[in-house]
Amino acid sequence: MIAKFFLAAASMPMMAASVFAQAAVSSSTNPQETATPQISPAPPPTEGPAPRIPALDELDQAFKQSSLGKPADEARLHAQWRELSNRIINDPDLVEARAHADRAKTDLEKRHRLRAYYTMFYDRMRAQAGSPELKSYIDTHKTQHLALLAQNRVRPSPAPPAATAAEKKEATANASPKPKLRAPEPPLPQ
């Protein structure tokens, strides 16, 4: 039995070799059955230039500018506004303008001086702002601060004059001179 096993084991490699030899001979003798490689047709030429693929840095910038929502944008703009405000508020001329407004004797005078201060303050901030959306945010705050100074219910702000300086000059030139009126003299004693 062991001899039959060794005989079968020895004949196995020979049978495998003969199967491989037949396969090699049959594939070389029958060329029609062999698979020919398929060549795909060339793509048609495009009329325009190839589309531009953006660089990685450009893609990063595009994703950085995407909005995270209105509250997040407001918080980001407010942080930028606060940083700019902290940088500008200690300028000597702005400090002097604020102190000058605080020394006003009347409420109306103080409102005029504060209006000048806020205009100077926000114009300076707007000049140093980097993005258009930050400039718009600064303009909104400026409008809000100046609107608080109106106080029309307490004391109306003076209305702007209706006539221009040229109209006033023309009106005074066309007007006839008015005689000066004097107080009547007391009667003489009799």
C-alpha positions in Angstrom: 0.0 0.0 0.0 2.8 2.4 0.7 4.3 1.5 -2.6 1.1 2.4 -4.4 1.0 5.7 -2.5 4.6 6.6 -3.5 3.8 5.6 -7.1 0.8 7.8 -7.2 2.6 10.7 -5.6 5.5 10.4 -8.1 3.1 10.3 -11.1 1.2 13.5 -10.0 3.9 16.0 -11.1 4.2 14.2 -14.4 0.5 14.5 -15.0 0.5 18.2 -14.1 3.5 18.8 -16.4 1.7 17.0 -19.3 -1.5 19.1 -18.8 0.5 22.3 -18.8 2.3 21.2 -21.9 -0.9 20.4 -23.8 -2.3 23.8 -22.8 0.8 25.6 -24.1 0.7 23.7 -27.4 -3.0 24.2 -27.9 -2.8 28.0 -27.3 0.1 28.4 -29.7 -1.4 26.3 -32.4 -4.8 27.9 -32.5 -4.3 31.7 -32.8 -8.0 32.5 -33.4 -8.9 31.5 -29.9 -6.4 33.8 -28.2 -7.8 37.0 -26.8 -6.7 40.1 -28.7 -6.3 43.3 -26.6 -9.0 45.8 -27.2 -7.9 49.3 -28.1 -10.3 52.0 -27.2 -10.8 54.8 -29.7 -9.2 58.1 -29.0 -11.4 60.7 -27.3 -12.7 63.4 -29.7 -10.6 66.6 -29.5 -12.3 69.3 -27.4 -13.0 72.7 -28.9 -11.8 74.9 -26.0 -8.9 74.6 -23.7 -8.9 72.0 -20.9 -10.7 73.2 -17.8 -8.4 74.8 -15.2 -7.9 72.8 -12.1 -7.5 75.1 -9.0 -4.5 74.7 -6.8 -4.8 73.4 -3.3 -4.3 76.8 -1.8 -7.2 78.2 -3.9 -9.4 75.4 -2.7 -8.5 76.1 0.9 -9.3 79.8 0.5 -12.7 78.9 -1.1 -13.6 76.7 1.9 -12.4 79.3 4.4 -14.8 81.9 3.0 -17.8 79.7 3.2 -20.5 80.9 5.6 -21.1 79.0 8.8 -24.5 80.6 9.2 -25.8 84.1 10.1 -25.0 83.9 13.9 -21.4 82.7 13.2 -20.9 85.5 10.6 -22.3 88.1 13.0 -20.0 86.8 15.8 -16.9 86.9 13.5 -17.7 90.5 12.3 -18.3 91.7 15.8 -15.0 90.2 16.9 -13.2 92.0 14.0 -15.1 95.2 14.8 -14.2 95.0 18.5 -10.5 94.4 17.7 -10.5 97.4 15.3 -12.3 99.5 17.9 -9.8 98.7 20.6 -6.9 99.6 18.4 -8.3 103.0 17.4 -10.1 104.2 20.5 -6.9 105.4 22.2 -5.8 107.7 19.4 -5.0 111.1 21.1 -7.3 113.1 18.9 -10.2 110.8 19.5 -9.6 110.9 23.2 -9.5 114.7 23.1 -12.8 114.8 21.0 -14.5 112.6 23.5 -13.3 114.7 26.5 -14.4 117.8 24.6 -17.9 116.3 24.1 -18.1 115.5 27.9 -17.2 119.1 28.8 -20.2 120.5 26.9 -22.5 122.8 28.9 -25.8 121.9 27.3 -27.4 118.8 26.0 -27.7 120.1 22.5 -24.0 121.1 22.4 -23.0 117.7 23.7 -25.1 115.9 21.0 -23.3 118.0 18.3 -19.9 117.2 19.8 -20.7 113.5 20.1 -21.9 113.4 16.6 -18.6 114.8 15.4 -16.7 112.3 17.7 -18.7 109.2 16.4 -18.2 110.4 12.8 -14.5 110.7 13.2 -14.3 107.4 15.1 -16.2 105.3 12.6 -14.6 106.9 9.6 -11.2 106.0 10.9 -12.4 102.5 11.6 -13.8 102.2 8.1 -10.5 103.4 6.6 -8.7 100.5 8.3 -11.3 97.8 7.7 -10.1 95.1 5.3 -13.3 93.5 3.9 -16.4 95.0 2.4 -18.6 93.2 4.8 -16.7 94.6 7.8 -17.1 98.1 6.3 -20.9 97.5 6.0 -21.0 96.3 9.6 -19.1 99.5 10.7 -21.6 101.7 8.7 -24.5 100.0 10.5 -23.0 100.7 13.9 -22.3 104.3 12.9 -25.9 104.8 11.8 -27.1 103.3 15.1 -24.9 105.5 17.3 -25.8 108.7 15.3 -29.5 107.8 15.5 -29.3 107.6 19.3 -28.1 111.2 19.4 -31.2 112.6 17.7 -33.5 112.4 20.7 -36.4 114.0 18.9 -38.9 113.4 21.7 -36.8 115.2 24.3 -35.6 118.2 22.2 -36.1 118.2 18.5 -32.9 118.4 16.5 -32.9 121.5 14.4 -34.2 120.9 10.9 -31.8 121.7 8.0 -32.5 125.0 6.4 -34.8 124.8 3.4 -33.2 127.6 1.4 -29.6 127.4 0.1 -27.1 130.2 0.6 -27.5 131.2 -3.1 -31.3 131.5 -2.7 -30.9 133.6 0.5 -28.4 136.0 -1.3 -30.8 136.4 -4.2 -33.7 137.1 -1.9 -31.8 139.8 0.0 -30.6 141.4 -3.2 -34.1 141.7 -4.6 -35.7 143.0 -1.4 -36.2 146.7 -1.1 -34.5 148.4 1.8 -36.8 148.8 4.8 -36.8 152.1 6.6 -35.5 152.0 10.1 -38.2 152.6 12.7 -37.6 154.8 15.6 -39.3 155.0 18.9 -41.6 158.0 19.1 -40.2 161.0 20.9 -42.0 162.0 24.1 -44.2 165.2 23.7 -42.8 168.5 24.8 -44.2 170.0 28.0 -46.6 173.0 27.5 
